């Protein structure tokens, strides 16, 4: 696969490392950056044959099969429209857009142009997520009641993230997009998000946008999604997920504590892992960062789908839906009330109702709880169907 990389910074380089390192037939053949020095450095480091500070020139080259967007949020829409103009397949970093209006225009544009379009939400391609997701879908956790995702770190790596006009928001948009897609994947992407309650504040950083937020997302089937995001967390990159179902629970520590602990005085290499704050003392390196963050699996699935002519797991529609949920979060943070998720285009199930929580015990009772006591007897808590009375029975 011949790829045009739009963006030669931190994310573009992460993507290039994954692309060149996993499927040997994939190569970045064109690099676009807004600064010539970034173009020159990228071309040298990745042996890229063509580079330009003209975005359209990079996209339009005949050898390019797929355009990979790794640009600031405010440039995504323009890049996507150029891909549509030149009929180039496109894959775009998260978030898809600064808001759902931009995202919807991008979604409509790629669908009208008839081009392949993938949404690069890497954290639903991590090995731990994939295993957890398979367990959830197999029914191991029963009915999913609550899914929580947390992403916190000391703040992003480039200046544009801190500019609300370029970025479109703060940590809600930057990190919440990961969390919303993770939790809705567990709950069911065909289940409509209904409303959001969000607290957000600027607690530490001298910026216009929020640097800390917590939100609840209510789904039509009664499930709750929750996200915690922060640019004020000290100690590195903290990725954690929890999923609770009627029959089980999953807890994932995705990045901060990996089972690889190392002490050093700081001599040697400076880089430890993404968002690490120090290179001395007790450190927690990541053995294969590209793999642990899902990049390898993500690009493999994207390009395999492109070659087969099928839709990838993550599409521009997913990006649009995430933006719509985050729009509601921003409205809620301002109003301090539950705010509805405005979806002009819903493609999932309709008329979904909350599943029954009643567990039959026999013709007269529902089972509330069954427990083995420390003194060797089994205790049953039951609810009488006729009266609603709660009773205890020892068996």
VENCORTA-V70955 format. One record per backbone hydrogen bond with DSSP energy under -1.0 kcal/mol. NH is the residue of the N-H (numbers start at 0). CO is the residue of the C=O. If there is no record, write none. Layout:
nh->NH co->CO
nh->NH co->CO
//
This chain:
nh->2 co->26
nh->3 co->65
nh->4 co->29
nh->5 co->67
nh->6 co->31
nh->12 co->8
nh->13 co->9
nh->14 co->10
nh->15 co->11
nh->16 co->12
nh->17 co->13
nh->18 co->14
nh->19 co->15
nh->20 co->16
nh->21 co->17
nh->25 co->22
nh->26 co->0
nh->28 co->2
nh->29 co->2
nh->30 co->49
nh->31 co->4
nh->32 co->51
nh->38 co->34
nh->39 co->35
nh->40 co->36
nh->41 co->37
nh->42 co->38
nh->43 co->39
nh->44 co->40
nh->45 co->41
nh->47 co->42
nh->51 co->30
nh->57 co->53
nh->58 co->54
nh->59 co->55
nh->63 co->60
nh->64 co->1
nh->65 co->1
nh->66 co->88
nh->67 co->3
nh->68 co->90
nh->69 co->5
nh->73 co->165
nh->74 co->71
nh->75 co->72
nh->78 co->74
nh->79 co->75
nh->80 co->76
nh->81 co->77
nh->82 co->78
nh->83 co->79
nh->84 co->80
nh->85 co->81
nh->87 co->82
nh->88 co->64
nh->89 co->115
nh->90 co->66
nh->91 co->117
nh->92 co->68
nh->102 co->98
nh->103 co->99
nh->104 co->100
nh->105 co->101
nh->106 co->102
nh->107 co->103
nh->108 co->104
nh->109 co->105
nh->110 co->106
nh->111 co->107
nh->112 co->108
nh->113 co->109
nh->114 co->109
nh->117 co->89
nh->118 co->313
nh->119 co->91
nh->120 co->118
nh->121 co->119
nh->123 co->120
nh->124 co->121
nh->129 co->125
nh->130 co->126
nh->131 co->127
nh->132 co->128
nh->133 co->129
nh->134 co->130
nh->135 co->131
nh->136 co->132
nh->137 co->133
nh->138 co->135
nh->139 co->134
nh->141 co->138
nh->144 co->243
nh->145 co->243
nh->146 co->223
nh->147 co->241
nh->148 co->225
nh->149 co->239
nh->150 co->227
nh->151 co->237
nh->152 co->229
nh->161 co->158
nh->162 co->159
nh->166 co->162
nh->167 co->163
nh->170 co->209
nh->173 co->169
nh->174 co->170
nh->175 co->170
nh->178 co->174
nh->179 co->175
nh->180 co->176
nh->181 co->177
nh->182 co->178
nh->183 co->179
nh->184 co->180
nh->185 co->181
nh->186 co->182
nh->187 co->183
nh->190 co->187
nh->193 co->217
nh->194 co->217
nh->195 co->338
nh->196 co->215
nh->198 co->213
nh->200 co->211
nh->206 co->204
nh->210 co->200
nh->211 co->200
nh->212 co->228
nh->213 co->198
nh->214 co->226
nh->215 co->196
nh->216 co->224
nh->217 co->194
nh->218 co->222
nh->219 co->191
nh->221 co->218
nh->223 co->144
nh->224 co->216
nh->225 co->146
nh->226 co->214
nh->227 co->148
nh->228 co->212
nh->229 co->150
nh->230 co->210
nh->232 co->152
nh->237 co->151
nh->239 co->149
nh->240 co->251
nh->241 co->147
nh->242 co->249
nh->243 co->145
nh->244 co->247
nh->245 co->142
nh->246 co->140
nh->249 co->242
nh->251 co->240
nh->253 co->238
nh->261 co->282
nh->263 co->280
nh->275 co->272
nh->280 co->263
nh->282 co->261
nh->291 co->287
nh->292 co->288
nh->293 co->290
nh->294 co->289
nh->297 co->293
nh->298 co->294
nh->299 co->295
nh->300 co->296
nh->301 co->297
nh->302 co->298
nh->303 co->299
nh->304 co->300
nh->305 co->301
nh->306 co->302
nh->307 co->303
nh->308 co->304
nh->309 co->304
nh->318 co->314
nh->319 co->315
nh->320 co->316
nh->321 co->317
nh->322 co->318
nh->323 co->319
nh->324 co->320
nh->325 co->321
nh->326 co->322
nh->327 co->323
nh->328 co->324
nh->329 co->325
nh->330 co->326
nh->331 co->327
nh->332 co->328
nh->333 co->329
nh->334 co->330
nh->335 co->331
nh->338 co->195
nh->340 co->193
nh->348 co->189
nh->360 co->364
nh->361 co->364
nh->365 co->382
nh->366 co->358
nh->367 co->380
nh->368 co->380
nh->370 co->378
nh->372 co->376
nh->375 co->372
nh->378 co->370
nh->379 co->392
nh->380 co->368
nh->381 co->390
nh->382 co->365
nh->383 co->388
nh->384 co->363
nh->387 co->383
nh->390 co->381
nh->392 co->379
nh->394 co->377
//
